[in-house]
Each structure stands twice: as structure tokens, then as C-alpha cells.
Amino acid sequence: MQGSPQPDPSYVKAIEAVRAAIPVASTDPERPVYHFHPPANWNNDPNGTLFYKGWHHLFYQLNPSAPSGGNQHWGHARSKDLVNWEHLPIAIWPSSDKGERAIFSGGAIIAKDGRPRLIYTSIGHAQPEQWMVLPQDEDLFRWKKFEGNPVLTVAAHGKLTVNQWRDPFLFREMGQTYMVCGGNANAGRGGAGQVQLYRATNDDLSEWMHLGPVFQALERETYNIECPNLFKLGNKWVLIISPHRACEYFIGTLDLEKVKFTPETHSILDAGDAYASNISQDDQGRTILWLWGRTNTPAGRGWNGVMVMPRILSIGSDGF
């Protein structure tokens, strides 16, 4: 009789590291209570946010080993009401046997077969790669990396130079699935930050075509763009970027045939310590904004970082 498969040692090590830090983190009187955070150690960007079968799922950048950045995994939690959260098993961890050192940020979408897909930036190779992960159960407790990874590499750009290429975000329009990634054109001067657009060429979302840069930063200080989110809100399109300073948003129009997002209004999303946005949409038609709250917690407290409270987005009568 065949026994149950043994857990991946890397996963076991990550879980044990988080558990070991809980006694210190949980007794810090200054640790926030209302804001979401992992049981212990470091978190940053919200990742792969989605609503599925009555649950809001939040994945997030997690360093299970220390209250500082590095050694990135994807933590996972779920909630019915966006207030009370249930911690779930770590969803994605680096596959050292495949050359991975870190699991960077990414997005989620429900594919045409009704099952979610997660796509993230895999770090550890000569260049960043975009990898896909598939659910192994209906509760989304267990995930498995797609055997055919990577689903997208820098080779898709042809002669176009794209550096610091990462942070895929997924959306659907007119029956097609699209992805945007951040990065820069490495022009050697300011204003090189770009958002690249891709379209899936199969229903499994395992094959993608590069369409071109859909957005080019105009400000000289925007040398790179992280965590771009491109989504429809009412009859407008919204682009949120994280340009290594306060997040910014643009409201305008999107021409997918011409591969061009045209801003009409532009402003700061949040002037505080909020960064690295992500977006989800629920069964009530709400568009939900997620942000990492940077806490800069002093060493020795067993934790660092929270999530900003989720916000419901709408466009005001003034166009902002």
C-alpha cells in the first residue's frame, strides 16, 4: 500500500521558521491587531488577490525565516468579510532543484475552465521568468507548479530591452486574457519606466504573446515601474504603478489593438507608507484595492509589515 507523499523539506523548513518566531511576534504590544499580517516574520506585497467560491484569497510576499526582506515565498490567507482572516499553508516556495532562489510578486485569474491560475516572477535564473501555479484542491490549500514552466521569458520581447522585468498582473477583456508586467527600458536616463502588455494564446494560460509597451512613464524620475495593475472601473481603465515612491494612478482609455493606454487624469494613490498594489473583484461587483503597509519594525520583535485595510474603488464625479 502506497503511503502519503512526504512534504517538501523546503516547505517544512519555512513553516517551522514561522512557527518559531510566533512567540516573540505575538507578544509585541505594538503589533497591529486589526490590520492583516502573517503569524510572524516579514511580509510585503499583496499577491494573486482573488475571490473564489465565497472566499477572498490573499497571497502575499513572505520571508518565513526572518523579519526582513529576502527569501521570498507566497504566504496565503482567506476571509469571508475582509476583516477576519484564516491563515492557510504557504502556497509557493522556491524550487532550488530548478534554480529558483525567490518567489517574487504576481497575479491571479480564473481561467476558462473555472479554476484559478497564479503567475509569479521566478528569481534565480539568468533573467527573471514568469511561472504558473495550479490548484490541487477546491479549497485552494495546495498548489503545484506547472510542469512546462516558464510560461514567459525575456525572449518574448525580441530585440526590445526590458530590465527589472517582474510582477505580472492578469485581466480579461473581450474574451481574451491579458497580462502586464513592470520594468524599464534601461535607457540610461530618467523616464525609462514601462509597462509591457501580453495576451494569452491558449485557454490554459501557458502560452503568451508580447504585444508591446502599453505605457511609458513621462516623468524623468520614474526610472522603473513595479507592480502595475491595469483594470476596468466603470467605463474607464485604471493603471496603478509603484515607481519606487508613493503609488500613482492614471484613469483613461485602453486601445488593445494599438497597445496604448492613454491617461486622462493622474494622481497619487496614497501618500503614506503604502506600496505594491494589487486588485481583485468579488461577487458583488466590487473592485478591491490591496496595498502593503510598510512598518519598518525594529529588530528583535519577530515581525515586520502589514496589509493596508482593503479599499473599495470607484471614480468620483471629478474624474479622480
ZAMARGU-4260 file (C-alpha; in steps of 0.2 Angstrom, whole numbers, plus 5000, padded with zeros to 4 digits):
<rodrens>
0) 5000/5000/5000 | 5007/5017/4995 | 5009/5029/5009 | 5006/5048/5008 | 5019/5058/4999
5) 5032/5067/5011 | 5031/5086/5012 | 5044/5095/5003 | 5059/5099/5015 | 5059/5117/5009
10) 5041/5119/5014 | 5043/5111/5031 | 5058/5122/5035 | 5048/5138/5030 | 5033/5133/5041
15) 5045/5128/5056 | 5054/5145/5054 | 5037/5155/5055 | 5031/5145/5070 | 5047/5148/5079
20) 5045/5166/5078 | 5027/5167/5083 | 5030/5168/5102 | 5040/5184/5100 | 5029/5192/5087
25) 5013/5188/5096 | 5018/5196/5112 | 5024/5213/5105 | 5011/5225/5112 | 5014/5237/5097
30) 5010/5224/5084 | 4994/5230/5075 | 4978/5219/5078 | 4966/5225/5065 | 4977/5225/5050
35) 4981/5208/5042 | 4999/5201/5044 | 5006/5184/5044 | 5009/5174/5060 | 5027/5180/5061
40) 5042/5187/5052 | 5042/5198/5036 | 5028/5202/5023 | 5027/5214/5009 | 5017/5215/4993
45) 5000/5208/4992 | 5000/5195/4978 | 4987/5185/4967 | 4972/5193/4976 | 4956/5184/4970
50) 4938/5180/4975 | 4934/5161/4973 | 4919/5151/4979 | 4914/5163/4993 | 4931/5167/4999
55) 4943/5182/4997 | 4960/5175/4994 | 4976/5185/4999 | 4993/5179/4994 | 5007/5189/4999
60) 5026/5191/4999 | 5033/5182/5015 | 5050/5179/5021 | 5047/5164/5033 | 5065/5165/5040
65) 5067/5182/5047 | 5058/5199/5050 | 5067/5207/5035 | 5066/5206/5016 | 5073/5191/5006
70) 5070/5173/5004 | 5053/5177/4996 | 5039/5164/4997 | 5020/5167/4994 | 5010/5166/5011
75) 4991/5163/5009 | 4976/5168/5019 | 4957/5169/5016 | 4942/5178/5023 | 4923/5179/5021
80) 4922/5198/5026 | 4939/5206/5023 | 4941/5208/5042 | 4943/5191/5050 | 4957/5180/5042
85) 4961/5162/5042 | 4980/5158/5039 | 4982/5144/5026 | 4998/5134/5021 | 5012/5143/5012
90) 5006/5142/4994 | 5023/5144/4984 | 5041/5142/4989 | 5057/5142/4979 | 5061/5126/4970
95) 5080/5125/4972 | 5082/5110/4961 | 5075/5121/4947 | 5086/5135/4950 | 5074/5146/4960
100) 5080/5157/4974 | 5065/5168/4977 | 5046/5169/4973 | 5043/5187/4968 | 5026/5196/4966
105) 5012/5191/4954 | 4994/5190/4950 | 4979/5178/4949 | 4964/5175/4937 | 4950/5162/4935
110) 4954/5153/4919 | 4941/5147/4906 | 4940/5130/4915 | 4934/5139/4931 | 4950/5136/4940
115) 4962/5149/4947 | 4979/5151/4940 | 4993/5160/4949 | 5008/5168/4939 | 5023/5175/4948
120) 5041/5181/4944 | 5053/5167/4947 | 5070/5173/4953 | 5087/5164/4952 | 5089/5161/4933
125) 5100/5172/4921 | 5085/5183/4919 | 5068/5184/4928 | 5055/5171/4922 | 5036/5171/4923
130) 5030/5154/4931 | 5012/5147/4933 | 5005/5138/4948 | 4989/5127/4948 | 4977/5122/4962
135) 4977/5105/4968 | 4960/5106/4978 | 4944/5116/4978 | 4949/5125/4994 | 4965/5131/4986
140) 4975/5124/5001 | 4988/5115/4989 | 4996/5122/4974 | 5008/5114/4961 | 5020/5122/4949
145) 5016/5120/4930 | 5027/5106/4923 | 5030/5117/4907 | 5037/5132/4917 | 5042/5145/4912
150) 5026/5152/4903 | 5035/5168/4898 | 5053/5173/4896 | 5063/5189/4891 | 5064/5180/4874
155) 5046/5186/4870 | 5052/5204/4869 | 5063/5201/4854 | 5075/5215/4851 | 5067/5226/4865
160) 5077/5228/4881 | 5066/5226/4897 | 5076/5226/4913 | 5069/5223/4931 | 5055/5213/4922
165) 5043/5207/4935 | 5026/5207/4944 | 5013/5200/4932 | 4995/5206/4934 | 4981/5197/4924
170) 4965/5204/4917 | 4952/5198/4905 | 4943/5209/4891 | 4933/5204/4876 | 4935/5185/4880
175) 4954/5187/4880 | 4966/5185/4894 | 4980/5198/4896 | 4995/5201/4907 | 5005/5217/4911
180) 5022/5217/4919 | 5033/5231/4926 | 5051/5235/4922 | 5061/5248/4912 | 5069/5251/4895
185) 5086/5254/4903 | 5089/5270/4893 | 5102/5276/4905 | 5092/5291/4910 | 5076/5295/4919
190) 5059/5291/4911 | 5063/5273/4906 | 5049/5265/4917 | 5037/5255/4906 | 5023/5243/4907
195) 5023/5228/4895 | 5007/5220/4888 | 5005/5202/4884 | 4990/5191/4878 | 4987/5173/4881
200) 4987/5162/4866 | 4978/5147/4874 | 4965/5144/4887 | 4977/5135/4899 | 4987/5152/4900
205) 5003/5143/4897 | 5007/5152/4881 | 5009/5171/4879 | 5012/5184/4866 | 5021/5200/4869
210) 5011/5214/4862 | 5022/5229/4866 | 5024/5243/4879 | 5006/5249/4884 | 5013/5263/4895
215) 5028/5274/4895 | 5032/5285/4910 | 5034/5303/4906 | 5042/5309/4922 | 5061/5308/4922
220) 5062/5302/4940 | 5051/5286/4935 | 5066/5275/4931 | 5057/5259/4934 | 5039/5253/4937
225) 5034/5239/4949 | 5018/5230/4952 | 5007/5238/4938 | 4989/5235/4939 | 4978/5238/4923
230) 4959/5236/4926 | 4942/5242/4920 | 4932/5253/4933 | 4915/5258/4926 | 4918/5264/4908
235) 4936/5269/4911 | 4953/5260/4913 | 4964/5262/4928 | 4983/5260/4929 | 4991/5259/4946
240) 5010/5259/4947 | 5023/5258/4961 | 5038/5268/4955 | 5049/5266/4970 | 5040/5281/4979
245) 5021/5283/4983 | 5010/5273/4971 | 5002/5283/4957 | 4986/5280/4947 | 4980/5285/4930
250) 4962/5285/4923 | 4960/5285/4905 | 4957/5274/4890 | 4964/5257/4883 | 4966/5253/4865
255) 4971/5235/4865 | 4973/5235/4846 | 4985/5249/4846 | 4993/5243/4863 | 4991/5260/4871
260) 4984/5266/4887 | 4980/5285/4887 | 4979/5294/4903 | 4966/5307/4906 | 4969/5310/4925
265) 4983/5306/4936 | 4986/5307/4955 | 4994/5300/4970 | 4986/5284/4976 | 4991/5285/4994
270) 5004/5297/5001 | 5008/5286/5016 | 5018/5270/5019 | 5008/5260/5007 | 5015/5252/4992
275) 5014/5237/4979 | 4996/5237/4975 | 4985/5223/4969 | 4967/5222/4963 | 4953/5209/4965
280) 4934/5209/4960 | 4921/5200/4971 | 4904/5193/4968 | 4896/5210/4972 | 4904/5218/4958
285) 4916/5227/4969 | 4934/5232/4964 | 4945/5230/4979 | 4962/5238/4981 | 4976/5229/4991
290) 4992/5238/4997 | 5007/5233/5008 | 5009/5244/5024 | 5027/5247/5027 | 5030/5247/5046
295) 5050/5247/5047 | 5048/5237/5063 | 5064/5237/5074 | 5074/5221/5075 | 5070/5208/5088
300) 5051/5209/5088 | 5048/5194/5076 | 5038/5203/5063 | 5039/5217/5050 | 5025/5223/5039
305) 5006/5223/5037 | 4992/5225/5024 | 4983/5241/5022 | 4965/5239/5025 | 4956/5234/5009
310) 4948/5248/5000 | 4933/5248/4988 | 4937/5258/4972 | 4926/5270/4962 | 4929/5285/4951
315) 4922/5302/4958 | 4912/5314/4948 | 4928/5325/4946 | 4936/5311/4936 | 4948/5305/4951
</rodrens>
